[in-house]
Amino acid sequence: MSKYNKNLLVTGGAGFIGSNFINYIHRCYPNYRIQLLDALTYAGNLDNIHPSLKSNNHFEFFHGNITHPDIVSKLVAEADIVIHFAAESHVTRSIYDNAIFFETDVMGTQVVANAAVNNPIELFIHISSSEVYGTALTDPMDEEHPLNPMSPYAAAKAGADRLIYSYIKTYDLPAVIVRPFNNYGPYQHLEKAIPNFITSALQDKSLNIHGNGKSSRDWMYVEDTCKALDKILHTERGKVIGEVINLGTGNDTCILDIGIKVLEKLGKSKNQINFIEDRPGQVSRHISSTKKSETLLGWKSQVELDEGLDKTINFYKNNREWWQRFLWMNELWSS
């Protein structure tokens, strides 16, 4: 019998949401064993993992790609639960260099799912994305909203999402599909809007906003997402297996207003806002229905936008060494 309460395999756990989830789980369930599989691409960083976890025998890191069956099968065979975060996730980059998105997000997911079929586990949590929906056709967007991906990234995530659904139906994979809306918080790469705005403002640089800035998103603080995943982990299996669950706040805020809030909170001038050409495949609006997550999990987001932005700003103000290493990459992609 294992000396650990649960053995978790987290793919892509050195990235933004994955690392926040690992740190959260370690705080709440110190007897859980966490195995992290990550390719450590530009968005994966072991510095995101808390030192107290890396220094004990409840954590083990494996450097590898989810498209490689050998290492994936070995790790899944040791796991009770798989939480599958690993994916390429930069919308703009997917427009100009899309092959890796389908290789990782679809074929990689197939490798992980096959390993879970061949090495039965208790639960498979697949982290999909609200991007699979495209622009909102209803207010709010529930889990039955049509899938209309509008970028290669979104299409790759939709492919992985539906692949897992097919494995649920064909192979009885004990999976739940989770569709988080726009997360923000500590350890998010500068390619994303909120950390980009914060770090640009801290450097007195322009905040570049696509189009007129009126595209709106349902912004959720990452710790709320971690708490929702915790609920899924510890809810009766029969209630969640086979389900698709949105994770959002039920409120949306346009990107221009996010930029203005960041500038105001840092005492900067609104003149730093710079409008640039709109991005191809831009989604005009996302807003999540929260009904299913509330009724099925008894969960709802707790962190209001202003509170979450304050916490996020404090992280980037106090961790300049963490994010300054990414500046060259962000400037390259922005050029």
C-alpha positions in Angstrom: 0.0 0.0 0.0 1.3 3.5 -0.9 2.4 5.7 2.0 0.7 8.6 0.1 -3.0 9.4 0.2 -3.0 9.9 -3.5 -0.5 9.8 -6.4 -1.1 12.7 -8.8 0.4 13.0 -12.3 0.3 16.6 -13.5 1.3 17.1 -17.1 2.4 20.6 -18.0 2.6 21.5 -14.3 5.5 23.9 -14.7 3.3 26.3 -16.6 1.0 29.0 -15.3 -2.2 27.3 -14.1 -0.4 23.9 -13.5 2.2 25.3 -11.2 -0.4 27.3 -9.2 -2.4 24.1 -8.9 0.6 22.0 -7.7 1.5 24.6 -5.1 -2.1 24.8 -4.0 -2.4 21.0 -3.7 0.8 20.8 -1.7 -0.4 23.4 0.8 -3.8 21.7 1.2 -2.8 18.0 1.0 0.8 17.7 2.0 0.6 13.9 2.0 -0.3 13.7 -1.7 2.5 12.6 -4.0 2.9 14.8 -7.1 4.7 13.7 -10.2 5.2 16.5 -12.7 5.8 15.8 -16.4 6.8 18.9 -18.4 8.8 19.6 -21.6 10.0 22.9 -20.1 9.3 25.0 -23.2 9.4 28.8 -22.9 6.2 28.8 -20.8 7.3 26.1 -18.4 9.5 27.1 -15.4 10.5 25.0 -12.4 11.0 28.3 -10.5 7.2 28.4 -10.4 7.2 25.4 -8.0 7.5 26.3 -4.3 10.9 25.4 -2.9 9.2 23.6 0.1 7.7 21.1 -2.4 10.8 20.6 -4.6 12.9 19.8 -1.5 10.8 16.9 -0.2 10.1 13.3 -1.4 6.4 14.0 -2.2 7.4 15.7 -5.4 9.2 14.3 -8.5 9.9 16.1 -11.7 10.3 14.3 -15.1 11.6 16.3 -18.1 9.7 14.9 -21.1 7.2 15.5 -23.8 3.6 14.2 -23.7 4.0 13.0 -27.3 6.5 10.3 -26.1 4.5 7.2 -25.1 7.3 5.5 -23.1 7.6 8.1 -20.4 3.9 8.9 -20.3 2.9 5.3 -19.9 5.4 4.7 -17.1 4.1 7.7 -15.1 0.4 7.0 -15.7 0.9 3.5 -14.5 2.1 4.9 -11.1 -0.8 7.4 -10.8 -4.2 7.4 -9.2 -5.3 10.6 -10.9 -4.0 12.4 -14.0 -4.5 16.2 -14.4 -3.7 17.0 -17.9 -2.7 20.7 -18.4 0.1 20.2 -21.0 -0.6 22.3 -24.1 0.7 25.0 -26.4 -1.5 28.0 -25.5 -0.4 31.3 -27.2 -3.2 32.3 -29.5 -1.2 34.8 -31.6 1.8 32.4 -32.0 -0.6 29.7 -33.2 -1.7 31.9 -36.1 1.9 32.1 -37.5 3.3 28.7 -36.4 0.5 26.3 -35.9 1.9 22.8 -36.4 3.3 22.4 -32.9 -0.2 23.2 -31.5 -1.8 20.2 -33.1 1.1 18.0 -32.4 1.1 18.8 -28.6 -2.5 19.6 -27.9 -4.2 16.8 -30.0 -1.6 14.1 -30.5 0.0 14.6 -27.1 -3.5 14.3 -25.5 -4.1 11.1 -27.4 -0.8 9.7 -26.0 -1.8 10.6 -22.4 -5.4 9.3 -22.9 -4.1 6.0 -24.4 -1.8 5.5 -21.4 -4.8 6.1 -19.0 -6.9 3.5 -20.9 -4.1 0.9 -20.8 -3.2 1.7 -17.2 -6.6 2.2 -15.5 -6.8 5.2 -13.1 -9.4 6.7 -10.8 -9.9 10.0 -12.6 -8.6 11.9 -15.6 -9.1 15.7 -15.5 -8.6 17.2 -18.9 -8.0 21.0 -18.9 -9.7 22.3 -22.0 -10.3 26.0 -22.6 -13.2 28.5 -23.1 -11.5 29.3 -26.4 -13.2 26.3 -27.9 -16.5 28.2 -27.9 -15.4 31.1 -30.1 -17.4 34.3 -29.7 -20.4 34.1 -27.3 -23.7 33.4 -29.1 -25.5 33.3 -25.8 -25.3 35.3 -22.5 -23.9 33.5 -20.5 -22.2 30.7 -22.3 -23.1 27.3 -20.9 -21.5 23.9 -21.6 -24.0 23.3 -24.5 -22.7 26.3 -26.4 -21.6 25.4 -29.9 -17.9 24.9 -30.4 -16.7 27.5 -32.9 -12.9 27.8 -32.4 -11.6 30.9 -34.1 -7.8 30.4 -34.0 -5.5 27.4 -34.6 -4.9 27.2 -30.9 -8.6 27.1 -30.2 -9.1 24.5 -32.9 -6.3 22.3 -31.4 -7.9 22.6 -27.9 -11.3 21.7 -29.4 -9.8 18.7 -31.0 -8.3 17.5 -27.7 -11.5 18.3 -25.9 -13.6 16.1 -28.3 -10.9 13.4 -28.3 -11.3 13.0 -24.6 -15.1 12.9 -24.9 -14.7 10.1 -27.5 -12.5 8.2 -25.1 -15.1 8.5 -22.4 -17.7 7.0 -24.7 -15.5 4.4 -26.4 -13.1 3.3 -23.7 -14.9 4.3 -20.5 -12.1 6.7 -19.7 -13.0 8.1 -16.2 -12.6 11.7 -17.4 -14.1 15.1 -16.7 -13.5 17.9 -19.2 -12.9 21.4 -17.6 -13.2 24.6 -19.6 -11.6 27.4 -17.7 -12.2 31.0 -18.8 -9.5 33.6 -18.9 -7.2 33.0 -15.9 -4.7 35.4 -14.5 -2.4 35.6 -11.5 1.1 34.8 -10.3 3.6 33.1 -12.7 1.7 33.9 -15.9 3.9 34.4 -18.9 4.2 37.9 -20.4 2.6 36.7 -23.6 -0.8 37.0 -21.9 -2.7 40.3 -21.6 -2.7 41.0 -17.9 0.9 40.3 -17.1 1.9 42.1 -20.3 -0.1 45.2 -19.2 1.4 45.1 -15.7 5.0 44.7 -16.7 4.7 47.2 -19.5 3.2 49.7 -17.0 6.0 49.0 -14.5 8.5 49.8 -17.2 6.6 53.0 -18.4 6.1 51.4 -21.8 3.0 51.4 -24.0 0.2 49.0 -23.2 -0.6 47.6 -26.7 -4.3 46.8 -27.2 -5.6 45.1 -30.2 -8.4 46.8 -32.2 -10.6 49.1 -30.1 -10.1 47.2 -26.9 -13.8 46.4 -26.6 -13.3 42.6 -26.8 -14.4 41.3 -23.4 -13.4 38.3 -21.3 -14.5 36.4 -18.2 -11.4 37.0 -16.0 -10.8 34.5 -13.2 -8.1 34.6 -10.6 -6.1 31.4 -10.8 -6.5 30.4 -7.2 -10.2 30.1 -7.8 -9.5 27.7 -10.6 -7.3 25.6 -8.3 -10.1 25.5 -5.7 -12.5 24.3 -8.4 -10.2 21.5 -9.5 -9.8 20.6 -5.8 -13.6 20.2 -5.7 -13.5 18.0 -8.8 -10.8 15.8 -7.2 -12.8 15.3 -4.1 -16.4 15.1 -5.4 -18.0 11.7 -5.7 -16.6 10.2 -8.9 -20.0 9.3 -10.4 -21.1 12.9 -10.2 -18.2 14.3 -12.4 -17.0 11.5 -14.7 -18.3 12.2 -18.2 -19.1 15.8 -17.5 -18.0 19.0 -19.1 -17.7 21.9 -16.7 -17.1 25.6 -17.3 -15.0 27.5 -14.7 -15.7 31.2 -14.8 -17.0 34.1 -12.8 -20.1 34.9 -14.8 -18.9 38.5 -15.4 -17.0 39.9 -18.3 -14.8 43.0 -18.6 -13.4 44.5 -21.8 -9.6 44.4 -22.4 -9.4 48.2 -22.6 -11.0 48.5 -19.1 -8.4 46.0 -17.8 -5.6 48.1 -19.2 -7.1 51.2 -17.6 -7.5 49.5 -14.2 -3.9 48.3 -14.3 -2.6 51.9 -15.0 -4.8 53.4 -12.3 -3.7 50.9 -9.7 0.0 51.6 -10.5 -0.5 55.4 -10.7 0.4 55.6 -14.3 -1.0 57.7 -17.2 -3.7 56.5 -19.5 -1.6 57.9 -22.3 0.4 54.7 -22.1 -2.4 52.9 -23.9 -1.6 52.3 -27.5 -4.1 50.8 -30.0 -2.7 48.4 -32.6 -4.1 46.4 -35.4 -6.7 43.8 -34.4 -5.6 40.2 -34.2 -6.9 37.7 -36.7 -9.5 35.3 -35.3 -10.2 37.7 -32.4 -13.0 36.6 -30.1 -15.3 39.5 -29.3 -16.9 38.2 -26.1 -16.6 35.4 -23.5 -18.8 35.1 -20.4 -19.3 31.9 -18.5 -22.4 30.3 -17.1 -21.7 29.3 -13.5 -24.8 27.2 -13.0 -23.3 23.8 -13.6 -20.2 24.4 -11.5 -22.4 25.7 -8.6 -24.9 22.9 -8.7 -22.5 20.0 -9.5 -19.5 21.0 -7.4 -20.9 23.5 -4.9 -18.2 25.9 -6.2 -18.2 29.5 -7.3 -15.4 32.0 -7.8 -14.6 34.1 -4.7 -11.9 36.6 -5.9 -13.4 39.8 -7.3 -11.6 41.3 -10.3 -10.1 44.3 -8.4 -8.8 42.1 -5.6 -7.3 39.7 -8.1 -5.6 42.4 -10.0 -4.2 43.8 -6.8 -2.7 40.4 -5.9 -1.3 39.9 -9.4 0.2 43.4 -9.5 1.9 42.8 -6.2 3.4 39.6 -7.5 4.9 41.2 -10.6 6.1 44.3 -8.6 7.9 42.0 -6.1 9.3 39.4 -8.5 11.0 41.4 -11.2 13.8 38.9 -11.5 11.3 36.2 -12.4 9.7 38.1 -15.3 12.5 40.2 -16.6 14.1 37.1 -18.2 11.2 36.9 -20.6 11.3 40.4 -21.9 13.3 39.7 -25.0 10.9 36.9 -26.0 7.9 39.1 -25.5 9.4 42.0 -27.5 10.3 39.6 -30.3 6.7 38.3 -30.5 5.3 41.8 -30.3 7.4 43.1 -33.2 
